[in-house]
Amino acid sequence: MSNTIVTKCACPDCKCEVSLGHQVVKDGKEFCSEVCAVGHEDGCNCCSGPCNCGE
C-alpha cells in the first residue's frame, strides 16, 4: 500500500496530479511543473502526456 500524497496541479486547465515533494510552489500554490507555475508564458504544455493545458 502506498501512502504517497498527491494534489491536483493549481493550473486551471491542467489535469495532472503531483506528489508531495515533486511540486513547484509559486505564490502559495502547488503546480506540476515550472511551465504551469509561470502560466504557460511560452505556450508549451506542462508534460508530454495528453494534458494539453498550454494550448
N, CA, C and O atoms as a CHARMM CRD file, in Angstrom:
* protein
*
  220
    1    1 MET  N      0.83900  -1.17600   0.00000 PROA 1      0.00000
    2    1 MET  CA     0.00000   0.00000   0.00000 PROA 1      0.00000
    3    1 MET  C      0.88800   1.24400   0.00000 PROA 1      0.00000
    4    1 MET  O      1.86900   1.32300   0.74000 PROA 1      0.00000
    5    2 SER  N      0.52900   2.20600  -0.83600 PROA 2      0.00000
    6    2 SER  CA     1.31100   3.42300  -0.95000 PROA 2      0.00000
    7    2 SER  C      0.64700   4.55100  -0.16700 PROA 2      0.00000
    8    2 SER  O     -0.57300   4.71000  -0.20300 PROA 2      0.00000
    9    3 ASN  N      1.44900   5.31900   0.52800 PROA 3      0.00000
   10    3 ASN  CA     0.94000   6.46400   1.28300 PROA 3      0.00000
   11    3 ASN  C      1.37200   7.77400   0.64800 PROA 3      0.00000
   12    3 ASN  O      1.51200   8.78200   1.34100 PROA 3      0.00000
   13    4 THR  N      1.58400   7.77100  -0.66600 PROA 4      0.00000
   14    4 THR  CA     2.00600   8.96400  -1.37300 PROA 4      0.00000
   15    4 THR  C      0.87000   9.98200  -1.38800 PROA 4      0.00000
   16    4 THR  O     -0.26500   9.65300  -1.73400 PROA 4      0.00000
   17    5 ILE  N      1.17900  11.20300  -1.01300 PROA 5      0.00000
   18    5 ILE  CA     0.19000  12.27400  -1.01200 PROA 5      0.00000
   19    5 ILE  C      0.28000  12.99500  -2.35100 PROA 5      0.00000
   20    5 ILE  O      1.34800  13.46500  -2.74200 PROA 5      0.00000
   21    6 VAL  N     -0.84800  13.07700  -3.04700 PROA 6      0.00000
   22    6 VAL  CA    -0.88900  13.77600  -4.32800 PROA 6      0.00000
   23    6 VAL  C     -1.93200  14.87900  -4.27000 PROA 6      0.00000
   24    6 VAL  O     -2.89900  14.80600  -3.51200 PROA 6      0.00000
   25    7 THR  N     -1.71600  15.89300  -5.07800 PROA 7      0.00000
   26    7 THR  CA    -2.64800  17.00500  -5.17900 PROA 7      0.00000
   27    7 THR  C     -2.77400  17.38900  -6.64300 PROA 7      0.00000
   28    7 THR  O     -1.86400  17.13400  -7.43200 PROA 7      0.00000
   29    8 LYS  N     -3.88300  17.99500  -7.01100 PROA 8      0.00000
   30    8 LYS  CA    -4.07200  18.45400  -8.37800 PROA 8      0.00000
   31    8 LYS  C     -3.22600  19.70200  -8.59800 PROA 8      0.00000
   32    8 LYS  O     -3.08000  20.54000  -7.70900 PROA 8      0.00000
   33    9 CYS  N     -2.68000  19.80400  -9.79200 PROA 9      0.00000
   34    9 CYS  CA    -1.93400  20.99900 -10.17800 PROA 9      0.00000
   35    9 CYS  C     -2.86000  22.21500 -10.09900 PROA 9      0.00000
   36    9 CYS  O     -4.03500  22.12300 -10.45400 PROA 9      0.00000
   37   10 ALA  N     -2.33700  23.35000  -9.63800 PROA 10     0.00000
   38   10 ALA  CA    -3.13300  24.57200  -9.48100 PROA 10     0.00000
   39   10 ALA  C     -3.43700  25.27400 -10.79900 PROA 10     0.00000
   40   10 ALA  O     -4.23200  26.21500 -10.81800 PROA 10     0.00000
   41   11 CYS  N     -2.83600  24.84900 -11.88800 PROA 11     0.00000
   42   11 CYS  CA    -3.14300  25.40700 -13.21100 PROA 11     0.00000
   43   11 CYS  C     -4.58900  25.02600 -13.54400 PROA 11     0.00000
   44   11 CYS  O     -4.91600  23.83900 -13.54300 PROA 11     0.00000
   45   12 PRO  N     -5.45600  25.99000 -13.82700 PROA 12     0.00000
   46   12 PRO  CA    -6.87700  25.69000 -14.01000 PROA 12     0.00000
   47   12 PRO  C     -7.17800  24.69400 -15.12700 PROA 12     0.00000
   48   12 PRO  O     -8.14300  23.93700 -15.02000 PROA 12     0.00000
   49   13 ASP  N     -6.39100  24.67100 -16.18200 PROA 13     0.00000
   50   13 ASP  CA    -6.66400  23.77700 -17.30500 PROA 13     0.00000
   51   13 ASP  C     -5.89400  22.46700 -17.23700 PROA 13     0.00000
   52   13 ASP  O     -6.09400  21.59100 -18.07800 PROA 13     0.00000
   53   14 CYS  N     -5.03100  22.32100 -16.26100 PROA 14     0.00000
   54   14 CYS  CA    -4.16900  21.14200 -16.15800 PROA 14     0.00000
   55   14 CYS  C     -4.91300  19.98400 -15.49900 PROA 14     0.00000
   56   14 CYS  O     -5.67300  20.17500 -14.55000 PROA 14     0.00000
   57   15 LYS  N     -4.68300  18.79100 -16.01600 PROA 15     0.00000
   58   15 LYS  CA    -5.30100  17.58800 -15.46400 PROA 15     0.00000
   59   15 LYS  C     -4.31300  16.76600 -14.64000 PROA 15     0.00000
   60   15 LYS  O     -4.66500  15.70300 -14.12800 PROA 15     0.00000
   61   16 CYS  N     -3.09700  17.24600 -14.51100 PROA 16     0.00000
   62   16 CYS  CA    -2.04400  16.49800 -13.82600 PROA 16     0.00000
   63   16 CYS  C     -2.21500  16.52800 -12.30800 PROA 16     0.00000
   64   16 CYS  O     -2.77200  17.46700 -11.73900 PROA 16     0.00000
   65   17 GLU  N     -1.72100  15.47900 -11.68400 PROA 17     0.00000
   66   17 GLU  CA    -1.59700  15.42600 -10.23500 PROA 17     0.00000
   67   17 GLU  C     -0.11100  15.38100  -9.92700 PROA 17     0.00000
   68   17 GLU  O      0.68100  14.86400 -10.71500 PROA 17     0.00000
   69   18 VAL  N      0.25400  15.91500  -8.80000 PROA 18     0.00000
   70   18 VAL  CA     1.66700  15.98100  -8.43200 PROA 18     0.00000
   71   18 VAL  C      1.83100  15.45300  -7.01700 PROA 18     0.00000
   72   18 VAL  O      1.02900  15.74800  -6.13100 PROA 18     0.00000
   73   19 SER  N      2.87900  14.66900  -6.81900 PROA 19     0.00000
   74   19 SER  CA     3.10700  14.09400  -5.49600 PROA 19     0.00000
   75   19 SER  C      3.91600  15.04800  -4.63100 PROA 19     0.00000
   76   19 SER  O      4.73900  15.82100  -5.12100 PROA 19     0.00000
   77   20 LEU  N      3.65900  14.97200  -3.33900 PROA 20     0.00000
   78   20 LEU  CA     4.33500  15.80700  -2.36200 PROA 20     0.00000
   79   20 LEU  C      5.84200  15.65200  -2.50400 PROA 20     0.00000
   80   20 LEU  O      6.35500  14.53300  -2.53800 PROA 20     0.00000
   81   21 GLY  N      6.54200  16.76100  -2.58500 PROA 21     0.00000
   82   21 GLY  CA     7.98400  16.74400  -2.73900 PROA 21     0.00000
   83   21 GLY  C      8.43400  16.90100  -4.18000 PROA 21     0.00000
   84   21 GLY  O      9.61700  17.11100  -4.44400 PROA 21     0.00000
   85   22 HSD  N      7.49400  16.80000  -5.11500 PROA 22     0.00000
   86   22 HSD  CA     7.83000  16.93600  -6.53000 PROA 22     0.00000
   87   22 HSD  C      7.12900  18.12600  -7.16700 PROA 22     0.00000
   88   22 HSD  O      7.22700  18.32900  -8.37700 PROA 22     0.00000
   89   23 GLN  N      6.43000  18.90300  -6.37400 PROA 23     0.00000
   90   23 GLN  CA     5.68000  20.02300  -6.89800 PROA 23     0.00000
   91   23 GLN  C      6.54600  21.26900  -7.01900 PROA 23     0.00000
   92   23 GLN  O      7.59300  21.38100  -6.38100 PROA 23     0.00000
   93   24 VAL  N      6.08700  22.20700  -7.85500 PROA 24     0.00000
   94   24 VAL  CA     6.69100  23.52600  -7.96100 PROA 24     0.00000
   95   24 VAL  C      5.73300  24.46400  -7.23700 PROA 24     0.00000
   96   24 VAL  O      4.55800  24.54000  -7.59400 PROA 24     0.00000
   97   25 VAL  N      6.22000  25.17900  -6.22500 PROA 25     0.00000
   98   25 VAL  CA     5.36700  26.06400  -5.43500 PROA 25     0.00000
   99   25 VAL  C      5.61900  27.50600  -5.85600 PROA 25     0.00000
  100   25 VAL  O      6.75900  27.96800  -5.88100 PROA 25     0.00000
  101   26 LYS  N      4.54100  28.20900  -6.18500 PROA 26     0.00000
  102   26 LYS  CA     4.63800  29.62300  -6.54500 PROA 26     0.00000
  103   26 LYS  C      3.41300  30.33400  -5.99200 PROA 26     0.00000
  104   26 LYS  O      2.28500  29.88300  -6.19400 PROA 26     0.00000
  105   27 ASP  N      3.62700  31.42800  -5.30400 PROA 27     0.00000
  106   27 ASP  CA     2.54300  32.21400  -4.70100 PROA 27     0.00000
  107   27 ASP  C      1.63800  31.35700  -3.82000 PROA 27     0.00000
  108   27 ASP  O      0.42700  31.57500  -3.76500 PROA 27     0.00000
  109   28 GLY  N      2.23000  30.38300  -3.13400 PROA 28     0.00000
  110   28 GLY  CA     1.47700  29.53900  -2.22000 PROA 28     0.00000
  111   28 GLY  C      0.65400  28.44800  -2.88400 PROA 28     0.00000
  112   28 GLY  O     -0.09200  27.74200  -2.20600 PROA 28     0.00000
  113   29 LYS  N      0.77600  28.29800  -4.19900 PROA 29     0.00000
  114   29 LYS  CA     0.03200  27.27600  -4.93600 PROA 29     0.00000
  115   29 LYS  C      0.99500  26.21100  -5.43200 PROA 29     0.00000
  116   29 LYS  O      2.16400  26.49400  -5.69500 PROA 29     0.00000
  117   30 GLU  N      0.49900  24.98300  -5.56000 PROA 30     0.00000
  118   30 GLU  CA     1.32700  23.85800  -5.99000 PROA 30     0.00000
  119   30 GLU  C      1.02900  23.50000  -7.44100 PROA 30     0.00000
  120   30 GLU  O     -0.12000  23.27400  -7.81900 PROA 30     0.00000
  121   31 PHE  N      2.08700  23.45300  -8.24400 PROA 31     0.00000
  122   31 PHE  CA     1.96900  23.15300  -9.66900 PROA 31     0.00000
  123   31 PHE  C      2.77200  21.90400 -10.00400 PROA 31     0.00000
  124   31 PHE  O      3.68000  21.52100  -9.26600 PROA 31     0.00000
  125   32 CYS  N      2.42500  21.26900 -11.13100 PROA 32     0.00000
  126   32 CYS  CA     3.12900  20.05500 -11.53800 PROA 32     0.00000
  127   32 CYS  C      4.45400  20.36500 -12.22300 PROA 32     0.00000
  128   32 CYS  O      5.32500  19.50000 -12.31100 PROA 32     0.00000
  129   33 SER  N      4.61300  21.59500 -12.71000 PROA 33     0.00000
  130   33 SER  CA     5.82600  21.94700 -13.44400 PROA 33     0.00000
  131   33 SER  C      6.04100  23.45600 -13.41200 PROA 33     0.00000
  132   33 SER  O      5.13500  24.22000 -13.08000 PROA 33     0.00000
  133   34 GLU  N      7.23500  23.86300 -13.75600 PROA 34     0.00000
  134   34 GLU  CA     7.55900  25.28500 -13.84800 PROA 34     0.00000
  135   34 GLU  C      6.72000  25.94500 -14.94300 PROA 34     0.00000
  136   34 GLU  O      6.33200  27.10600 -14.81600 PROA 34     0.00000
  137   35 VAL  N      6.44100  25.20400 -16.01500 PROA 35     0.00000
  138   35 VAL  CA     5.64500  25.73200 -17.12700 PROA 35     0.00000
  139   35 VAL  C      4.25900  26.16500 -16.64200 PROA 35     0.00000
  140   35 VAL  O      3.79600  27.25400 -16.98000 PROA 35     0.00000
  141   36 CYS  N      3.60400  25.32100 -15.85800 PROA 36     0.00000
  142   36 CYS  CA     2.29500  25.68400 -15.29900 PROA 36     0.00000
  143   36 CYS  C      2.43400  26.82900 -14.30100 PROA 36     0.00000
  144   36 CYS  O      1.58900  27.72300 -14.26500 PROA 36     0.00000
  145   37 ALA  N      3.48000  26.81200 -13.50100 PROA 37     0.00000
  146   37 ALA  CA     3.67400  27.83000 -12.46600 PROA 37     0.00000
  147   37 ALA  C      3.82300  29.23200 -13.04800 PROA 37     0.00000
  148   37 ALA  O      3.43000  30.21000 -12.41100 PROA 37     0.00000
  149   38 VAL  N      4.38200  29.34100 -14.24400 PROA 38     0.00000
  150   38 VAL  CA     4.55900  30.65700 -14.86800 PROA 38     0.00000
  151   38 VAL  C      3.43800  30.98100 -15.85300 PROA 38     0.00000
  152   38 VAL  O      3.53100  31.95600 -16.59800 PROA 38     0.00000
  153   39 GLY  N      2.39000  30.17600 -15.86100 PROA 39     0.00000
  154   39 GLY  CA     1.22200  30.48000 -16.68000 PROA 39     0.00000
  155   39 GLY  C      1.39500  30.21300 -18.16200 PROA 39     0.00000
  156   39 GLY  O      0.74400  30.84900 -18.99100 PROA 39     0.00000
  157   40 HSD  N      2.27300  29.27100 -18.50400 PROA 40     0.00000
  158   40 HSD  CA     2.48900  28.88500 -19.90900 PROA 40     0.00000
  159   40 HSD  C      2.93200  30.07200 -20.75600 PROA 40     0.00000
  160   40 HSD  O      2.45100  30.25400 -21.87500 PROA 40     0.00000
  161   41 GLU  N      3.84900  30.88000 -20.22400 PROA 41     0.00000
  162   41 GLU  CA     4.33700  32.07200 -20.91900 PROA 41     0.00000
  163   41 GLU  C      4.85000  31.77100 -22.31900 PROA 41     0.00000
  164   41 GLU  O      4.71200  32.59700 -23.22100 PROA 41     0.00000
  165   42 ASP  N      5.44300  30.58900 -22.50900 PROA 42     0.00000
  166   42 ASP  CA     5.99700  30.24600 -23.81800 PROA 42     0.00000
  167   42 ASP  C      5.04100  29.40700 -24.65800 PROA 42     0.00000
  168   42 ASP  O      5.40300  28.97300 -25.75200 PROA 42     0.00000
  169   43 GLY  N      3.82700  29.17200 -24.16400 PROA 43     0.00000
  170   43 GLY  CA     2.83000  28.42100 -24.90700 PROA 43     0.00000
  171   43 GLY  C      3.00300  26.92000 -24.88000 PROA 43     0.00000
  172   43 GLY  O      2.28400  26.20500 -25.57700 PROA 43     0.00000
  173   44 CYS  N      3.94000  26.42500 -24.09100 PROA 44     0.00000
  174   44 CYS  CA     4.20400  24.99100 -24.03400 PROA 44     0.00000
  175   44 CYS  C      3.25300  24.29300 -23.07300 PROA 44     0.00000
  176   44 CYS  O      2.72200  24.89700 -22.14100 PROA 44     0.00000
  177   45 ASN  N      3.05400  22.99700 -23.32900 PROA 45     0.00000
  178   45 ASN  CA     2.30300  22.15600 -22.40500 PROA 45     0.00000
  179   45 ASN  C      3.19200  21.80500 -21.22800 PROA 45     0.00000
  180   45 ASN  O      4.41100  21.96200 -21.29700 PROA 45     0.00000
  181   46 CYS  N      2.59100  21.33300 -20.15400 PROA 46     0.00000
  182   46 CYS  CA     3.34500  21.01500 -18.95000 PROA 46     0.00000
  183   46 CYS  C      4.10100  19.69800 -19.06200 PROA 46     0.00000
  184   46 CYS  O      5.11800  19.50500 -18.39700 PROA 46     0.00000
  185   47 CYS  N      3.61000  18.79500 -19.90000 PROA 47     0.00000
  186   47 CYS  CA     4.22300  17.47200 -19.98600 PROA 47     0.00000
  187   47 CYS  C      3.99800  16.89300 -21.37400 PROA 47     0.00000
  188   47 CYS  O      3.34600  17.51100 -22.21500 PROA 47     0.00000
  189   48 SER  N      4.52700  15.73200 -21.60300 PROA 48     0.00000
  190   48 SER  CA     4.37100  15.10300 -22.91100 PROA 48     0.00000
  191   48 SER  C      3.12500  14.23300 -22.98400 PROA 48     0.00000
  192   48 SER  O      2.86600  13.59900 -24.00700 PROA 48     0.00000
  193   49 GLY  N      2.35500  14.20000 -21.90600 PROA 49     0.00000
  194   49 GLY  CA     1.14400  13.38700 -21.86500 PROA 49     0.00000
  195   49 GLY  C     -0.02700  14.05700 -22.56900 PROA 49     0.00000
  196   49 GLY  O      0.16000  15.02400 -23.30700 PROA 49     0.00000
  197   50 PRO  N     -1.21500  13.55500 -22.34700 PROA 50     0.00000
  198   50 PRO  CA    -2.41000  14.05200 -23.04000 PROA 50     0.00000
  199   50 PRO  C     -3.03900  15.30000 -22.42100 PROA 50     0.00000
  200   50 PRO  O     -4.17700  15.63100 -22.75300 PROA 50     0.00000
  201   51 CYS  N     -2.34900  15.98800 -21.54900 PROA 51     0.00000
  202   51 CYS  CA    -2.93300  17.10400 -20.81300 PROA 51     0.00000
  203   51 CYS  C     -3.30400  18.28600 -21.71500 PROA 51     0.00000
  204   51 CYS  O     -4.45100  18.73300 -21.69600 PROA 51     0.00000
  205   52 ASN  N     -2.36100  18.79400 -22.49900 PROA 52     0.00000
  206   52 ASN  CA    -2.57100  19.91600 -23.42600 PROA 52     0.00000
  207   52 ASN  C     -3.04100  21.20500 -22.75800 PROA 52     0.00000
  208   52 ASN  O     -3.78100  21.97500 -23.37100 PROA 52     0.00000
  209   53 CYS  N     -2.63000  21.45800 -21.51400 PROA 53     0.00000
  210   53 CYS  CA    -3.10400  22.63700 -20.79500 PROA 53     0.00000
  211   53 CYS  C     -2.49200  23.94000 -21.29200 PROA 53     0.00000
  212   53 CYS  O     -3.00500  25.00800 -20.95900 PROA 53     0.00000
  213   54 GLY  N     -1.42800  23.89700 -22.06600 PROA 54     0.00000
  214   54 GLY  CA    -0.80000  25.12200 -22.54200 PROA 54     0.00000
  215   54 GLY  C     -1.30600  25.59500 -23.88700 PROA 54     0.00000
  216   54 GLY  O     -0.87300  26.62900 -24.39500 PROA 54     0.00000
  217   55 GLU  N     -2.22500  24.83500 -24.46300 PROA 55     0.00000
  218   55 GLU  CA    -2.71600  25.19600 -25.79900 PROA 55     0.00000
  219   55 GLU  C     -3.84200  26.19200 -25.74400 PROA 55     0.00000
  220   55 GLU  O     -4.36200  26.59500 -26.78500 PROA 55     0.00000
